[in-house]
Amino acid sequence: MLIKKAVDVPIISLEQCRTFRRGLPPAVICAGGYNTTKGTCMGDSGGPLMCKGVAVGVVSFGSIPCDYPERHHFARSSGTMHPLIKFLLFHVLICLGQNAFGNEIINGHKAEKNTMQFMAYLADSKRTCGGFLISEDFVMTAAHCAGLKKVILGTHNRFDRNMIYNVQKECIHPDYINYTEGNDIMLLKLSRKAQLGENIKLIKIPTYPRFLKPNQMCTVAGWGLTKTAGHLADELQVVDVPVIDLKECQTQWENLPPKVICAGGYGTNKGTCDGDSGGPLVCAGVAVGVVSYGLETCDYPALPDVYTDISKFLPWINDILKKQTC
C-alpha cells in the first residue's frame, strides 16, 4: 500500500539561505532541513509546500543524503502565475558534501606537468577552495572562502602536503557582504614567504582595467568535482571556457553584482562547479578573475559562471601588497 506522509517545516529567511547555497536561483522559498530534523528527501520533488491551505511552493532541491539538520530546501518561481503560487519545478540537487560556495571543473582534463604552478589548494575537514599565488607573501582567493587556515602550494595532487603554509592574516575586501552582492575577493597573507622554484611560481594579475571580448577563450582550474555528485579530483583539472558578454549574462542572472566577469557554463558543456571557489580565470597568461559562483547543479549548458573581475580592485590590491598587510 502506498503511504503518503506529511511534515511541518519552518520557513527560512532568504538572507540566511543564501549563506549556504552558491548561486541560489531567484524567486525561491527556503524551508526545513536547517536547524530541524524535518524536511524533504529524494522522491519528494514536485510536491507542494502548503501554507494555510495554499500551495505556495514546489519541492525543488535540497541535500542528499538527507542528514538533518543541514541545508535548506528550495522552490523556484516562474513569472506566469499568481504571486503566491508562481513556482515551477527546478530539479533535485544532489548533495555535494562541500560548502555550497565554490566551483569544480566540469568536462575538463588533468593539468599537464609543469603548468599552473601558481595554484593553491585551501582546505579544512569540511570544505575546500582554490587560490593562486600573486606574490611571495600573498595568495588571492574568494572572500567567501574565509576561515581556511592552511594553504598548499607546489603540487597538482591535493594529497601532497609537503609544502603547507599557514595563513597569517585574511584580507577580505571591506565591501564584501556575501557573494551575491559582489566584491567576492580576498588576499591571504602567508606566515612565511613562498619558496619560488620549479614547482611554485607566481601568476600575473592585471595592471590596468581589462575589458574581455565575448567568446575570448580563457582557462580555469581546480580540484573540485568533475561531475555533479562526484568526488573531488585528486589531480588538478583544467578547462577552457569562453567569455560571455556581460549584457547577456545580466539577462541570465537576476541581480548580477557589479565588477564581475562571466565565462563558461552557458552555451557550453564546460565550466565550474562546487569545490573550488577562489581559483583563477586565466586569459592570455594573466589571472583576470576569481571564481565566485554559478549554477549549483552544474547542469551545463545552463547559466554562466560568475567571476570577480580582478582589474576592478587594483587600488585595494596594490595597497595591501605595498603595505604587506591590511
Summary of the structure (lengths in Angstrom):
residues: 326
radius of gyration: 20.1
end to end distance: 64.3
largest distance: 71.0
contacts: 1138
relative contact order: 0.16
helix: 10%
strand: 31%
